[in-house]
């Protein structure tokens, strides 16, 4: 096996890396760098197989562009197959839970109410509803007397009103 000069390989990488990445981004904007790196590893494998078929390609630049294009197409096909498979599975799956409209929280109305509350009350409401903390736990969290979180909620009449 005839070793390839490290300087020659470095020259290929420095001269061709940029154009190869640009070329790969047409097909695979996210994976372009990885595809180019794989192509250089494929070149190393090709050179190591010098004793058999292969060796240093006649036109390294054209060979690397072909490898990059092939890998990009393979990645694109794999992503398309994966997306189609996931969509097919998602469409065939039944809903695990039946939505209960009686207990659903109107997100816009809740955000409106929360935005109107003073910070102290907003902290209590968020900790109680979404944090599922007890009033005693909220009092400890906010360094308040035990009865104060419940009192602050009970004192606000807007909690008793439903959506308009």
N, C-alpha and C positions, 0 to 999 in steps of 0.2 A: 504494500500500500504506500503510495507516494503522498506524503503529508502536504497539505495546502499551507502555504505561507500565511501566518497569522496576520501579517500586514495586508496581504491581498484580501483576506476575508474582512478585515476591518475597513478596507477601502470600499468593498461592496456594501457593507452595512452603512457607512457614512454617506455614500453617494446615492444609494437606492432606497434607504429607509423612508425618507420624506415623501418621495414620489409614490412609493408603494402604499403608504398610509393614506395619502390623498386618494389614490385609486380605490383602496378598500372602503373608504368612507362612502363611496357611491352606493355600495351594497349593504354595508354593515357599519353605520356610524358609531355605534357603541363599542363594537368588538374590533375595530380596525387595527388598533395597536397589537392586539392579541393575534389576529390573523397574520399580520406581517411577521411577528416574532415566530409563529409556527412555520411560516414559509422559510425563514432563515434556518430553523432547526431541520426542516426537510432538506434544505441544501446541504447541511452538515451530514445528514444520513446518506444523502445521494453521493457525496464525496467519499464517505467511508466505504460504500459499496463499490468502489472503483475496480476491485478485482473481478466483479461480476458485471452484469449489465448496469450501465449508469456511469458514475464518475462525475467529473466536472462537466456540466452542460456546456455545449459550444457557445451559447449566448446566455450567460448567467442572468442578465437583466430580463430578457424575454421569458426565460424559464421561471424566474421569481414572480413576474407579473401573472403568468399562467397559473402558478400555484396559488397565488393570492386570490385570483378570480374564482378558481375552482373551490377553494375553501369558503369564500364568501357565498357562493351559490349553494354549497352544502349547508352552511349555517342558515341561510334564508329558507331553504326547503325544510330544514328541521324545525325552525321556528314556526313556519306556516303549518306543518303537520301537528306540532304541539298545540298551537292555538286552536286549530280545528278540532282536535281531540278533546281539549278542555271545554270548548264551547258545546260539543256534542254531549259530553258527560253532564255539564251544568244544565242543559236543557232537558235531559232525561231524568234528572233527580227531582223527586218530589220535595215540596217544602217541608222542612223538618218541624216547623212550628206554625200553627195557625195564628195569624195576627188577631189580636183581641183589641178591637177599636174602642172598647169601653175603658181600657187602661192606658191607651197610647197618650203620650205627652205631645202636645202641639209645640214643636220646637220653636217656631217663630214667636208664639205667644209667650213661651217660657223665657226666651231670650229678651223679649221686650220687658217682661216683668223684672227679670234679673237686672237689666240695665237701669231700671228705675229705682232699684233698692240702694240704700246706703251700703258702703263696703262691709260694715259689720254684719248687717243682715244677710247680704249676699254670701259671705263666708259661711254663715250658719246654714243657709239653704243648700248650698253646694255640698257642704260636708254631710248634711243630713240625707239629702236625696241621692246624690251620685256617689258619695263616699260611704253611704249607709252607716254612718256613725250614730250612736245614741246621743241624746242631749248631754248626758254626763261626760261622754267621750269628747264632745264638742267643747264643753266647758273646760275640760282639761287642756285640750288642744289650744284654745284661745286664751287660756289663763283667766277665766271668768268664774264667778260664783255659779254653783250648780244650777240654780233656777233661772239664771239670766238668759241663756240661749232660747229656752222655751218661751220666756216672757217676751223677748224681742220678736219672736215669730207671731205669737198670739196678739201682740199689740198692733200689728199691721193688718188692716182690714182687707187689703188687696189679695191676700192669700185665700180669702173666703169666696172671692168672685171667680167665676169661670171665664172662659174665653167669650168675647163679645160676639 
